């Protein structure tokens, strides 16, 4: 690690795409804590709305009992879900930061 001189200031400026990537990777790295899941058992979906400043991050079972990949249904639209579901967390540091939905509920909420 390099020490800063008294005259130095280190700066990071992050583009929209780098910001999105950073947030997504941070959520993946911490999903066991944030969503109470085992990282090796889940797949993820993510959407960031720069207009509203909201993020939606989902974890869902990656495989069924036979080992077949389980994706999110095409009818689940994360851009619409950002607008149609209430915030689940006032802070990421509370125990009740997520809400569990069924895929059918998310399909219905995607159609609103």
C-alpha positions as CSV (number, residue, x, y, z in Angstrom):
1,X,0.0,0.0,0.0
2,X,1.4,3.4,-1.0
3,X,1.1,6.2,1.6
4,X,-0.3,9.6,0.4
5,X,1.7,12.7,0.7
6,X,0.2,15.7,2.5
7,X,-0.4,17.3,-0.9
8,X,-2.1,14.2,-2.6
9,X,-5.7,13.3,-3.0
10,X,-6.7,10.0,-4.7
11,X,-9.9,10.1,-6.7
12,X,-12.1,7.5,-8.2
13,X,-14.7,8.7,-10.8
14,X,-17.1,5.9,-11.7
15,X,-19.1,5.7,-15.0
16,X,-22.7,4.5,-15.0
17,X,-21.7,1.1,-16.3
18,X,-18.8,0.7,-13.7
19,X,-21.2,1.9,-11.0
20,X,-23.7,-0.7,-12.0
21,X,-21.1,-3.4,-12.1
22,X,-19.7,-2.4,-8.7
23,X,-23.1,-2.5,-7.0
24,X,-24.0,-5.8,-8.7
25,X,-20.7,-7.5,-7.7
26,X,-20.9,-6.1,-4.1
27,X,-24.4,-7.6,-3.8
28,X,-23.3,-10.9,-5.2
29,X,-20.3,-10.9,-2.8
30,X,-22.6,-10.3,0.2
31,X,-25.8,-12.1,-0.9
32,X,-25.4,-14.7,1.9
33,X,-25.8,-12.0,4.4
34,X,-28.2,-9.7,2.6
35,X,-30.6,-12.4,1.3
36,X,-29.9,-15.2,3.7
37,X,-29.0,-17.7,0.9
38,X,-26.2,-20.1,0.1
39,X,-24.3,-18.5,-2.8
40,X,-23.6,-21.9,-4.4
41,X,-27.3,-22.7,-4.6
42,X,-28.6,-19.6,-6.3
43,X,-28.5,-17.5,-9.5
44,X,-29.1,-13.8,-9.6
45,X,-30.9,-11.1,-11.5
46,X,-30.2,-7.4,-11.1
47,X,-31.6,-4.1,-12.4
48,X,-30.5,-0.5,-11.6
49,X,-32.6,2.5,-12.5
50,X,-30.4,5.5,-12.7
51,X,-33.4,7.7,-13.2
52,X,-35.1,6.7,-9.9
53,X,-31.9,5.7,-8.1
54,X,-33.5,2.3,-7.2
55,X,-32.0,-1.2,-7.4
56,X,-33.6,-4.6,-7.6
57,X,-31.4,-7.6,-6.8
58,X,-33.0,-11.1,-6.9
59,X,-31.7,-14.5,-5.8
60,X,-33.5,-17.7,-6.9
61,X,-32.8,-21.4,-6.9
62,X,-30.2,-22.1,-9.6
63,X,-31.1,-25.8,-10.3
64,X,-34.0,-28.1,-9.7
65,X,-33.7,-31.6,-8.0
66,X,-32.6,-33.1,-11.3
67,X,-29.9,-30.6,-11.9
68,X,-31.6,-28.6,-14.6
69,X,-31.0,-24.9,-14.6
70,X,-33.9,-22.8,-13.3
71,X,-34.1,-19.3,-14.8
72,X,-36.5,-16.5,-14.1
73,X,-39.5,-16.7,-16.3
74,X,-39.4,-14.3,-19.3
75,X,-42.5,-12.6,-18.0
76,X,-40.7,-11.2,-15.0
77,X,-39.6,-7.7,-16.0
78,X,-37.2,-6.2,-13.5
79,X,-37.6,-2.7,-15.0
80,X,-41.3,-2.9,-14.2
81,X,-40.8,-4.5,-10.8
82,X,-38.6,-1.6,-9.7
83,X,-41.7,0.7,-10.3
84,X,-44.3,-1.8,-9.0
85,X,-43.0,-3.2,-5.7
86,X,-42.5,-1.2,-2.5
87,X,-39.0,-0.8,-1.1
88,X,-38.1,-3.8,1.0
89,X,-35.3,-2.2,3.0
90,X,-34.9,1.2,4.6
91,X,-31.3,0.1,5.3
92,X,-29.2,-2.8,4.2
93,X,-28.2,-3.4,7.8
94,X,-31.6,-4.4,9.2
95,X,-32.6,-8.1,9.6
96,X,-35.8,-7.5,7.5
97,X,-34.1,-6.1,4.4
98,X,-35.7,-8.5,1.8
99,X,-39.2,-9.8,1.0
100,X,-39.8,-13.2,-0.6
101,X,-42.1,-13.4,-3.6
102,X,-43.2,-16.3,-5.7
103,X,-42.4,-16.3,-9.4
104,X,-46.1,-16.0,-10.1
105,X,-46.4,-13.0,-7.9
106,X,-43.5,-11.3,-9.7
107,X,-45.1,-12.2,-13.1
108,X,-48.3,-10.5,-12.0
109,X,-46.4,-7.5,-10.6
110,X,-44.6,-7.2,-13.9
111,X,-47.9,-6.8,-15.8
112,X,-49.1,-3.8,-13.8
